[in-house]
Amino acid sequence: MQEFSGQVAVVTGAASGIGLAIAHKLLAEGANVALLDFNTEGLTGEFGQGADNVLPIGIDITDENRVSEVMQQVVAHFGRIDILVNCVGITGATNIKSHEVSSENLQKVFMVNFMSSFFTAKAVLPIMLAQHYGRILHIASIAGKEGNAGMLAYSASKAAVIGMTKVQGKEYAETGITVNALAPAVIRTPLVDAMPEAQVTYMTDKIPMKRCGTLDEAANLAAYIVSPKNSFTTGFTFDLSGGRATY
Ligand SMILES: NC(=O)c1ccc[n+]([C@@H]2O[C@H](COP(=O)([O-])OP(=O)(O)OC[C@H]3O[C@@H](n4cnc5c(N)ncnc54)[C@H](O)[C@@H]3O)[C@@H](O)[C@H]2O)c1
């Protein structure tokens, strides 16, 4: 019997990086997985047109109505939703001071990083409440705990995700649903590759292990957080930072 046999997971941002690694991990451990991303070519390239245990769905996750429609599509297809992992995220403009940040860019980053996680959680919570079971994992960032200079929009949007996790953890604590976040430092993914080298060095220099985390390390911890075993921790932001955050 595999850890996630019979369970259904929704992973956003599943075409790349951390979301892709988590989707593969959950599939390997027996889950049926709905893969949400606006990069449909990436989804098809990774998962083909879809075996029985995968449901690739093209979606702009910032479209609230479409999010709610897609969650109903997942339930119609797989029968339930046990797990939601929110991995969609963008950095927005980086390496700039707060007085140089445009309101448009800040709003876009909040829409993608914070509002989309609110939309997906809002859509799956009624489904999980009816099942008396659920695991929600929001991927935040150490930037949300500490604030990375040069990354106002990103840091503030991830702090908002951490705040939402605390609220939701408490609100659903007696329902069989846990809501947690994960705050990675730098994990080597395309998102990091797209950042200016100076910004990446600024971040790895602060990591006592002096390296990026790996996708396997991220997927292993995420899989534990959304497993049935993780039943007495909610509203918590798990650390994945090579010793940078010891709180
Ligand atoms: N990589 C890191 O070092 C690191 C560190 C801390 C936190 N994080 C967080 O982890 C998450 C995943 O990061 P990653 O490095 O794997 O990123 P990534 O860029 O590799 O993957 C993000 C995915 O989200 C998709 N996406 C972006 N906007 C979308 C939208 N509006 N609708 C639908 N899909 C959309 C992209 O197509 C992509 O497949 C993000 O929330 C990021 O902030 C990453």
PDBQT file of the ligand as one rigid body, heavy atoms in Angstrom, charges set to zero:
ROOT
HETATM    1  N1  LIG A 301      12.844  28.150  -6.435  1.00  0.00    +0.000 N 
HETATM    2  C1  LIG A 301      13.099  28.689  -5.253  1.00  0.00    +0.000 C 
HETATM    3  O1  LIG A 301      14.236  28.845  -4.837  1.00  0.00    +0.000 OA
HETATM    4  C2  LIG A 301      11.976  29.092  -4.377  1.00  0.00    +0.000 A 
HETATM    5  C3  LIG A 301      12.274  29.532  -3.084  1.00  0.00    +0.000 A 
HETATM    6  C4  LIG A 301      11.240  29.885  -2.240  1.00  0.00    +0.000 A 
HETATM    7  C5  LIG A 301       9.934  29.800  -2.689  1.00  0.00    +0.000 A 
HETATM    8  N2  LIG A 301       9.664  29.373  -3.949  1.00  0.00    +0.000 N 
HETATM    9  C6  LIG A 301       8.272  29.305  -4.369  1.00  0.00    +0.000 C 
HETATM   10  O2  LIG A 301       7.988  28.007  -4.844  1.00  0.00    +0.000 OA
HETATM   11  C7  LIG A 301       6.978  28.083  -5.857  1.00  0.00    +0.000 C 
HETATM   12  C8  LIG A 301       7.475  27.380  -7.113  1.00  0.00    +0.000 C 
HETATM   13  O3  LIG A 301       8.642  28.013  -7.560  1.00  0.00    +0.000 OA
HETATM   14  P1  LIG A 301       9.516  27.404  -8.735  1.00  0.00    +0.000 P 
HETATM   15  O4  LIG A 301      10.892  27.839  -8.495  1.00  0.00    +0.000 OA
HETATM   16  O5  LIG A 301       9.211  25.967  -8.884  1.00  0.00    +0.000 OA
HETATM   17  O6  LIG A 301       8.923  28.249  -9.980  1.00  0.00    +0.000 OA
HETATM   18  P2  LIG A 301       8.812  27.878 -11.543  1.00  0.00    +0.000 P 
HETATM   19  O7  LIG A 301       8.844  29.177 -12.267  1.00  0.00    +0.000 OA
HETATM   20  O8  LIG A 301       9.769  26.820 -11.917  1.00  0.00    +0.000 OA
HETATM   21  O9  LIG A 301       7.335  27.282 -11.622  1.00  0.00    +0.000 OA
HETATM   22  C9  LIG A 301       6.210  28.085 -11.454  1.00  0.00    +0.000 C 
HETATM   23  C10 LIG A 301       5.099  27.533 -12.337  1.00  0.00    +0.000 C 
HETATM   24  O10 LIG A 301       3.941  28.360 -12.160  1.00  0.00    +0.000 OA
HETATM   25  C11 LIG A 301       3.336  28.553 -13.440  1.00  0.00    +0.000 C 
HETATM   26  N3  LIG A 301       2.574  29.797 -13.403  1.00  0.00    +0.000 N 
HETATM   27  C12 LIG A 301       3.045  31.057 -13.186  1.00  0.00    +0.000 A 
HETATM   28  N4  LIG A 301       2.037  31.934 -13.204  1.00  0.00    +0.000 NA
HETATM   29  C13 LIG A 301       0.899  31.232 -13.433  1.00  0.00    +0.000 A 
HETATM   30  C14 LIG A 301      -0.467  31.574 -13.558  1.00  0.00    +0.000 A 
HETATM   31  N5  LIG A 301      -0.885  32.849 -13.445  1.00  0.00    +0.000 N 
HETATM   32  N6  LIG A 301      -1.360  30.578 -13.771  1.00  0.00    +0.000 NA
HETATM   33  C15 LIG A 301      -0.972  29.301 -13.896  1.00  0.00    +0.000 A 
HETATM   34  N7  LIG A 301       0.317  28.908 -13.799  1.00  0.00    +0.000 NA
HETATM   35  C16 LIG A 301       1.232  29.863 -13.574  1.00  0.00    +0.000 A 
HETATM   36  C17 LIG A 301       4.496  28.601 -14.417  1.00  0.00    +0.000 C 
HETATM   37  O11 LIG A 301       4.050  28.289 -15.742  1.00  0.00    +0.000 OA
HETATM   38  C18 LIG A 301       5.430  27.545 -13.835  1.00  0.00    +0.000 C 
HETATM   39  O12 LIG A 301       5.171  26.264 -14.389  1.00  0.00    +0.000 OA
HETATM   40  C19 LIG A 301       6.703  29.570  -6.070  1.00  0.00    +0.000 C 
HETATM   41  O13 LIG A 301       5.585  29.948  -5.303  1.00  0.00    +0.000 OA
HETATM   42  C20 LIG A 301       7.941  30.234  -5.529  1.00  0.00    +0.000 C 
HETATM   43  O14 LIG A 301       7.693  31.539  -5.092  1.00  0.00    +0.000 OA
HETATM   44  C21 LIG A 301      10.660  29.030  -4.810  1.00  0.00    +0.000 A 
ENDROOT
TORSDOF 0
